[in-house]
Amino acid sequence: MTTTGEIALTHQSGKKVRTLPEAFQETARLRPSAVALRTPGNKVAITWREYADRVRKLAAGFAALGVGHGDTVGVLLTNRPEFHLVDTAALHLGAAPFSIYITSSPEQISYLFSNADNKVVVTEQKFLKTIQATQSDVEHVVVVDGEAGEGTLTLDDVMARGSDDFDFEATWRAVRPSDLATVIYTSGTTGPPKGVEITHANLMAEADAIVKLTA
């Protein structure tokens, strides 16, 4: 049963799914051995089983860093598998990951951090100086490549912080269609960027429309 504004998308398995975590978990259950993420030339290939396992560990780690339902997570990454691992893990916590343009200046990023009030930002080594120049109050800077330097954590560090007592299943099942899934910041050509709030219901409605158009 759905309430007004909710979309119950019929998964390939036949199950009704209403949030991104529900859809993700059902796909991982249905196709564990299929490749979910790959880089050009198959240098990196991650199956749905591996994807789901890393998402669970990252979600536990981010929770240990204080990320929870209703929070935001800044993501300053190029197009790489880690983007999806981080993005999906945050969504399973009921948090809203938001992307930052890789060409953004420290001043622009500082504004986004102030507006989004994120505790964590995930980035690459080559963007560290830009992040550090924001002089923001972000509590944790996580790098997806190389070793952690002063004041930073690696993804392995994040996963290592996860507690065995963290109830991943209950956490992602608590995510509702009306929960915020992401914030998309406008270019800000005539003023400061404005955050466009997108819910799980919004994204599921888009997916439903695409399925119907391509059927």
C-alpha positions as CSV (number, residue, x, y, z in Angstrom):
1,M,0.0,0.0,0.0
2,T,1.3,3.5,-0.9
3,T,0.3,6.9,0.3
4,T,-0.2,10.0,-1.9
5,G,2.9,11.0,-3.8
6,E,4.6,7.6,-3.4
7,I,5.6,5.4,-6.3
8,A,5.8,1.6,-5.8
9,L,8.0,0.5,-8.7
10,T,7.7,-3.2,-9.7
11,H,11.2,-4.6,-9.6
12,Q,12.3,-7.2,-12.1
13,S,11.8,-9.8,-9.3
14,G,8.1,-8.8,-9.1
15,K,8.6,-7.2,-5.7
16,K,7.3,-3.6,-5.1
17,V,10.0,-1.2,-4.1
18,R,9.5,2.4,-2.9
19,T,13.0,3.7,-2.0
20,L,16.5,3.5,-3.5
21,P,17.8,1.2,-0.8
22,E,14.9,-1.2,-1.3
23,A,15.6,-1.3,-5.1
24,F,19.3,-1.7,-4.5
25,Q,18.9,-4.6,-2.0
26,E,16.4,-6.4,-4.2
27,T,18.8,-6.2,-7.2
28,A,21.7,-7.4,-5.1
29,R,19.6,-10.3,-3.9
30,L,18.5,-11.2,-7.4
31,R,21.8,-10.8,-9.3
32,P,24.6,-11.3,-6.8
33,S,27.2,-12.5,-9.3
34,A,26.4,-10.0,-12.0
35,V,28.8,-7.1,-12.5
36,A,27.3,-3.9,-11.0
37,L,30.2,-1.5,-11.5
38,R,33.1,-1.6,-13.9
39,T,35.7,0.8,-15.3
40,P,36.8,1.0,-18.9
41,G,38.9,-2.1,-19.9
42,N,37.5,-4.0,-16.9
43,K,40.4,-2.8,-14.7
44,V,37.9,-2.7,-11.9
45,A,34.8,-4.9,-11.8
46,I,32.5,-5.1,-8.8
47,T,29.6,-7.6,-8.5
48,W,26.3,-6.8,-6.9
49,R,27.3,-9.0,-3.9
50,E,30.6,-7.1,-3.5
51,Y,28.8,-3.8,-4.0
52,A,26.3,-4.6,-1.3
53,D,29.0,-5.8,1.1
54,R,31.0,-2.6,0.8
55,V,27.8,-0.5,1.1
56,R,27.0,-2.3,4.4
57,K,30.5,-1.7,5.8
58,L,30.7,1.9,4.6
59,A,27.2,2.6,6.1
60,A,28.3,1.3,9.4
61,G,31.5,3.3,9.3
62,F,29.7,6.5,8.3
63,A,27.2,5.9,11.1
64,A,30.2,5.7,13.5
65,L,31.3,9.1,12.2
66,G,28.0,10.6,13.2
67,V,26.1,10.4,9.8
68,G,22.5,9.5,10.2
69,H,19.0,10.0,9.0
70,G,18.4,13.5,7.6
71,D,22.1,14.3,7.4
72,T,24.0,15.2,4.3
73,V,27.4,14.0,2.9
74,G,29.5,16.1,0.5
75,V,31.0,14.2,-2.4
76,L,33.8,15.8,-4.5
77,L,34.8,12.9,-6.8
78,T,35.4,12.2,-10.4
79,N,33.6,9.4,-12.2
80,R,34.9,6.4,-10.4
81,P,33.4,3.3,-8.6
82,E,34.0,4.8,-5.2
83,F,31.5,7.5,-6.0
84,H,28.7,4.9,-6.2
85,L,29.9,3.1,-3.1
86,V,29.8,6.2,-1.0
87,D,26.6,7.6,-2.5
88,T,24.7,4.3,-2.0
89,A,26.0,3.8,1.6
90,A,24.8,7.3,2.5
91,L,21.4,6.6,1.1
92,H,21.1,3.5,3.2
93,L,21.5,5.6,6.3
94,G,18.7,7.9,5.3
95,A,21.3,10.6,4.6
96,A,21.5,12.7,1.4
97,P,24.7,12.7,-0.5
98,F,25.3,15.8,-2.6
99,S,27.8,16.3,-5.5
100,I,30.3,19.1,-5.7
101,Y,31.6,20.3,-9.1
102,I,35.2,19.4,-9.4
103,T,35.9,22.9,-10.8
104,S,34.5,24.6,-7.7
105,S,36.6,27.1,-5.8
106,P,37.2,26.9,-2.1
107,E,34.8,29.8,-1.6
108,Q,32.1,28.1,-3.6
109,I,32.6,24.8,-1.7
110,S,32.6,26.7,1.6
111,Y,29.1,28.1,0.8
112,L,27.8,24.6,0.0
113,F,29.1,23.2,3.2
114,S,27.6,26.0,5.2
115,N,24.2,25.5,3.4
116,A,24.2,21.7,3.6
117,D,25.7,21.5,7.1
118,N,27.5,18.2,6.3
119,K,29.7,16.5,8.8
120,V,31.6,14.5,6.2
121,V,33.1,15.1,2.8
122,V,34.5,12.4,0.6
123,T,37.1,13.4,-2.0
124,E,40.3,12.5,-3.9
125,Q,43.9,13.4,-3.1
126,K,44.1,15.9,-5.9
127,F,41.2,18.0,-4.4
128,L,42.5,17.9,-0.8
129,K,44.1,21.4,-1.0
130,T,40.9,22.8,-2.3
131,I,38.9,21.3,0.5
132,Q,41.4,22.4,3.2
133,A,41.3,25.9,1.8
134,T,37.6,26.2,2.6
135,Q,38.4,26.4,6.3
136,S,35.0,24.9,7.0
137,D,33.7,23.1,10.0
138,V,33.4,19.7,8.3
139,E,34.4,17.1,10.9
140,H,35.7,14.4,8.7
141,V,37.5,14.4,5.3
142,V,37.6,11.0,3.6
143,V,39.9,10.3,0.7
144,V,39.2,7.4,-1.7
145,D,42.7,7.1,-3.1
146,G,46.2,6.9,-1.6
147,E,47.1,7.0,2.0
148,A,45.4,9.2,4.7
149,G,47.3,12.3,5.6
150,E,46.9,14.5,8.6
151,G,43.3,15.2,9.3
152,T,42.0,12.7,6.8
153,L,40.6,9.1,6.7
154,T,40.6,6.5,3.9
155,L,37.6,4.4,3.0
156,D,39.2,1.5,4.8
157,D,39.5,3.6,7.9
158,V,35.9,4.5,7.7
159,M,34.9,0.8,7.3
160,A,37.1,-0.2,10.2
161,R,35.2,2.2,12.5
162,G,31.9,0.4,11.9
163,S,30.4,-1.2,15.0
164,D,29.3,-4.9,15.0
165,D,26.2,-3.7,16.9
166,F,25.1,-1.4,14.0
167,D,21.8,-2.6,12.7
168,F,22.2,-2.1,8.9
169,E,19.0,-3.9,8.0
170,A,16.8,-1.9,10.3
171,T,18.5,1.3,9.2
172,W,17.9,1.0,5.5
173,R,14.4,-0.3,6.0
174,A,13.6,2.8,8.0
175,V,14.2,5.0,4.9
176,R,10.9,6.4,3.7
177,P,9.9,7.6,0.2
178,S,9.5,11.1,1.5
179,D,13.1,11.2,2.8
180,L,15.6,13.4,1.1
181,A,17.8,11.4,-1.3
182,T,20.0,14.2,-2.6
183,V,20.5,17.9,-3.0
184,I,21.4,19.3,-6.4
185,Y,22.9,22.7,-6.3
186,T,22.2,25.1,-9.2
187,S,25.0,26.9,-11.0
188,G,24.3,30.1,-9.1
189,T,24.7,32.4,-12.2
190,T,22.7,35.2,-10.7
191,G,23.5,34.6,-7.0
192,P,24.5,31.9,-4.6
193,P,23.6,28.3,-5.7
194,K,20.2,27.1,-4.6
195,G,19.8,23.5,-3.3
196,V,17.1,21.6,-5.1
197,E,15.9,18.9,-2.8
198,I,15.1,15.5,-4.4
199,T,13.3,12.7,-2.4
200,H,13.4,9.0,-2.9
201,A,9.8,9.3,-4.2
202,N,11.0,11.8,-6.8
203,L,13.7,9.4,-8.1
204,M,11.5,6.4,-8.0
205,A,8.9,8.3,-10.1
206,E,11.6,9.0,-12.6
207,A,12.6,5.4,-12.7
208,D,9.0,4.3,-13.1
209,A,8.6,6.7,-16.1
210,I,11.7,5.4,-17.7
211,V,10.6,1.8,-17.4
212,K,7.2,2.7,-18.9
213,L,8.8,4.6,-21.8
214,T,11.2,1.8,-22.7
215,A,8.8,-1.1,-22.2
